[in-house]
């Protein structure tokens, strides 16, 4: 079987699936991505052929602001198209194409390979109501924003029309897509390596700024996000901290994440959200006990989770973070926001606690209770790990499902090379 992966930041969500398929001598795997990102993927698997395209030019300044994303997507789609056409001229015709449609890369793949089966990774479909847009009154959206979203979805809709199948990581994320496409979309999460992402002792975890070390048994509160921003509830978390620090004088807080903005708007002042909320809270935040870790190597990130006595995960109704599942797989006591799609994973009283996203007081009370009652939390911690092991383990559950999906599409592909 010949499989083509297309992802501007390859491997992206294909970091397990692509090597698994490349591991079979019966398969030939090629991946296309943006040149700078593809170079970082060298070494992923020796049997994956990596092809890059130059970063395409963005939209022109005079382009209508609704259409700038669409224009940029078309330019990126054309860059992928050129690589795919050259690949076809070399004799490579895939039976299955796995692509992420979010940036336009899937727009023209069926024009090059009309007989291939196109499988899309469907991460998020934007809605003006009922999901992230308009969710947080502190950061309101305008009517213009709502109209712009409709055009923003056009790139995905064009790709969806050409697709043979799709995969979404949660039921709620799947359900954001238009109903006529639901039958084509399977719900399969990317999965967690639960044998690697597991509880364990931590000895001498070094704090930044020569502030000492932590080890298992210390009272540690953890918060993780790719970047510290409102979409991941950073403002609610920070506003909860003064009450927590006052009630738990021995608690240490580890905050993992960068100062950029992955989702939503940047602050008009140009400052980071971290600086903004530190300025807002002032002396209420004890800098000797609140540690901003930045972005960590994966091994250090897992040590943070293993130290955790109370792990906070907050999010708008949006894409579910891998870090929540990793925290549960490590047996963390999870306090999460009562939002979609978190409710699919965290069941209050079974494997964690849910709190109102908008209530720093409710969050603080939950964290304080968890720290004060470690014994009643032990069954929930154990169940959290079991739930991830039973339903979202990479090797035993999600990866076999994904491989089976690709194999099934390949068997239906017409004109498939032998």
Secondary structure, DSSP 8 states (H G I E B T S, - for coil): -EEEEE-TTTTGGGTTHHHHHHTSTT-EEEEEEEHHHHHHTTTS-TTEEEEEE-------TTS-TTTHHHHHHHHHHHHHHHHHHHHHHTT---SEEEEE-TTSTTTTHHHH-TTSEEEEE------SSSSSTT--GGG---HHHHHHHHHHTHHHHHHHHH-SEEEESSHHHHHTS-GGGGGGEEE----B-TTTS-------EE-GGG--EE-TTS-EEEEEEEE-SGGGTHHHHHHHHHHHHHH-TT-EEEEEEESS-SSS---TT---HHHHHHHHHGGGS-TTTEEEEES--HHHHHHHHHH-SEEEE---SS---HHHHHHHHTT--EEEES-TTHHHH--BTTTBEEE-TT-HHHHHHHHHHHHH-HHHHHHHHHHHHHHHHHHSBIIIIIHHHHHHHHHHHHHH-TT---
